[in-house]
Amino acid sequence: MEKKKGVVWISTVLYVLIGLAIMASLLAIIRPKISETKDKFVIDQTIQSLNTLDDTILRAREATGTRLNYMIRLDKGSLTIDGAKNTISWQAVSNYQYSEANKTINIGKIRALTTPYMSIWNVTLTLDYTGYNVNLTINGNYNSAKTLMPAGTPYSIWITNNGTRQGAQQIDFSIA
């Protein structure tokens, strides 16, 4: 009888170990796909946010003195408003290859570039205002840049049309 109990315990332990090994194998296979799907969702959501930001800038551009608020929450990547380059760009390291490597694609006004970064990808989404008669400034400073990093609370960005200077609308960003 004692021998039979020992065999039952050994069998139980072996079955549990086999079950755990199968679950670990499945998790190892599924986890990268889950990360890719999450990153694809973040990139798609960021494109929507950049389009909304662009719409807000265009609305502010309609009349001098217009001041509009835009709220943005960053969970991944960084958002850079660059007055010197007259661009707004979002950059993140991703498990998802958004586009063909090293080739820029256009998604409306947004340019997307995916570059290899070790065994994953670096995705950059850029809004360029160079040909749109708009000069971007940060807190009234020309040729400056501000980078926003992921935070627990949304950033409040005030977008103000400060009128025309040197033939272009001066769009100022105040970030709180």
C-alpha positions as CSV (number, residue, x, y, z in Angstrom):
1,M,0.0,0.0,0.0
2,E,2.8,2.4,0.9
3,K,4.4,1.8,-2.5
4,K,1.2,2.7,-4.3
5,K,1.0,6.1,-2.4
6,G,4.5,6.9,-3.5
7,V,3.7,6.2,-7.1
8,V,0.6,8.4,-6.9
9,W,2.7,11.3,-5.5
10,I,5.4,11.0,-8.1
11,S,2.8,10.8,-10.9
12,T,1.1,13.9,-9.5
13,V,4.3,15.9,-9.3
14,L,5.3,14.8,-12.8
15,Y,1.9,15.8,-14.2
16,V,2.1,19.2,-12.5
17,L,5.6,19.8,-13.8
18,I,4.6,18.8,-17.3
19,G,1.6,21.2,-17.1
20,L,3.7,24.0,-15.9
21,A,6.3,23.4,-18.7
22,I,3.5,23.5,-21.3
23,M,2.0,26.7,-19.9
24,A,5.5,28.3,-19.8
25,S,6.1,27.3,-23.4
26,L,2.8,28.8,-24.5
27,L,3.5,32.0,-22.6
28,A,6.9,32.3,-24.2
29,I,5.3,31.9,-27.7
30,I,2.3,34.2,-27.0
31,R,4.1,37.0,-25.1
32,P,5.9,38.6,-28.1
33,K,2.6,38.7,-30.1
34,I,0.9,40.4,-27.2
35,S,3.7,43.0,-27.0
36,E,3.4,43.6,-30.8
37,T,-0.3,44.1,-30.6
38,K,0.0,46.5,-27.7
39,D,2.7,48.5,-29.6
40,K,0.5,48.6,-32.7
41,F,-2.4,49.9,-30.7
42,V,-0.1,52.6,-29.1
43,I,1.2,53.7,-32.6
44,D,-2.4,53.9,-34.0
45,Q,-3.6,55.8,-31.0
46,T,-0.6,58.2,-31.3
47,I,-1.4,58.9,-35.0
48,Q,-4.9,59.8,-34.0
49,S,-3.6,62.1,-31.2
50,L,-1.2,63.8,-33.6
51,N,-4.0,64.4,-36.1
52,T,-6.1,66.0,-33.3
53,L,-3.1,68.1,-32.3
54,D,-2.7,69.2,-35.9
55,D,-6.4,70.1,-36.1
56,T,-6.0,72.2,-32.9
57,I,-3.0,74.0,-34.4
58,L,-4.9,74.7,-37.6
59,R,-7.9,76.1,-35.6
60,A,-5.6,78.3,-33.6
61,R,-4.0,79.5,-36.8
62,E,-7.3,80.9,-38.1
63,A,-7.2,84.1,-36.0
64,T,-4.6,86.1,-34.1
65,G,-5.0,85.8,-30.4
66,T,-6.7,82.4,-30.5
67,R,-5.7,80.3,-27.5
68,L,-6.7,76.6,-27.4
69,N,-6.0,73.8,-24.9
70,Y,-4.9,70.3,-25.9
71,M,-4.5,67.5,-23.4
72,I,-2.2,64.6,-24.2
73,R,-1.3,61.6,-22.2
74,L,2.0,59.8,-23.0
75,D,2.2,56.2,-21.8
76,K,5.1,55.2,-24.2
77,G,7.7,57.1,-26.2
78,S,8.5,60.8,-26.2
79,L,6.9,63.8,-27.9
80,T,9.2,66.6,-29.1
81,I,8.0,70.0,-30.2
82,D,11.0,71.5,-32.1
83,G,10.8,75.2,-32.9
84,A,14.1,75.1,-34.7
85,K,13.1,72.4,-37.1
86,N,9.4,73.5,-37.1
87,T,8.3,69.9,-36.3
88,I,6.4,67.9,-33.8
89,S,7.6,64.3,-33.5
90,W,6.8,61.2,-31.4
91,Q,9.4,58.5,-31.1
92,A,9.3,55.1,-29.4
93,V,11.0,51.8,-29.2
94,S,8.6,49.1,-30.4
95,N,8.2,45.4,-30.8
96,Y,6.0,46.1,-33.8
97,Q,7.4,46.9,-37.2
98,Y,5.0,49.7,-38.2
99,S,6.3,50.1,-41.8
100,E,9.0,48.9,-44.1
101,A,12.4,49.4,-42.5
102,N,14.3,52.7,-43.3
103,K,11.5,54.0,-45.6
104,T,9.4,57.0,-44.8
105,I,5.7,56.7,-45.5
106,N,3.0,59.4,-45.3
107,I,-0.2,59.0,-43.3
108,G,-1.9,62.2,-44.2
109,K,0.4,65.0,-42.9
110,I,2.3,62.6,-40.7
111,R,5.5,61.0,-41.8
112,A,6.3,57.6,-40.3
113,L,9.7,56.0,-40.3
114,T,10.6,52.6,-38.8
115,T,14.3,51.8,-38.2
116,P,15.9,48.7,-36.8
117,Y,17.0,49.1,-33.2
118,M,18.9,46.0,-32.0
119,S,16.3,43.2,-32.3
120,I,13.3,45.5,-32.1
121,W,12.2,48.7,-33.9
122,N,12.4,52.5,-33.5
123,V,9.2,54.2,-34.7
124,T,9.1,57.9,-35.4
125,L,6.0,59.9,-36.4
126,T,6.6,63.5,-37.5
127,L,4.4,66.5,-38.3
128,D,6.4,69.0,-40.3
129,Y,5.2,72.6,-40.6
130,T,8.0,73.9,-42.8
131,G,5.8,74.6,-45.9
132,Y,2.7,75.7,-44.0
133,N,3.5,79.4,-43.1
134,V,3.7,78.4,-39.5
135,N,6.5,79.0,-37.0
136,L,6.4,77.0,-33.9
137,T,7.7,78.5,-30.6
138,I,7.9,77.1,-27.1
139,N,7.0,79.6,-24.4
140,G,7.8,82.4,-26.8
141,N,11.3,81.1,-27.6
142,Y,12.3,80.6,-31.2
143,N,14.7,77.8,-32.1
144,S,14.0,75.9,-28.9
145,A,12.7,72.4,-28.3
146,K,10.6,70.7,-25.6
147,T,10.5,66.9,-25.1
148,L,7.6,65.4,-23.2
149,M,8.2,62.0,-21.6
150,P,5.7,59.4,-20.4
151,A,3.9,60.5,-17.2
152,G,1.0,59.4,-15.0
153,T,-1.0,62.5,-15.7
154,P,-1.8,64.1,-19.0
155,Y,0.1,67.1,-20.2
156,S,-1.9,70.3,-20.8
157,I,-0.6,72.2,-23.9
158,W,-1.8,75.7,-24.6
159,I,-1.6,76.6,-28.3
160,T,-1.6,80.3,-29.0
161,N,-1.6,82.2,-32.3
162,N,0.7,85.2,-31.6
163,G,0.1,86.8,-35.0
164,T,2.2,87.0,-38.2
165,R,5.9,87.6,-38.0
166,Q,8.2,87.4,-41.1
167,G,5.2,86.2,-43.2
168,A,4.3,83.2,-41.0
169,Q,1.8,82.6,-38.2
170,Q,3.6,82.3,-34.9
171,I,2.1,79.4,-33.0
172,D,3.3,79.2,-29.4
173,F,3.2,76.2,-27.2
174,S,2.9,76.6,-23.4
175,I,3.2,73.2,-21.6
176,A,2.0,72.6,-18.1
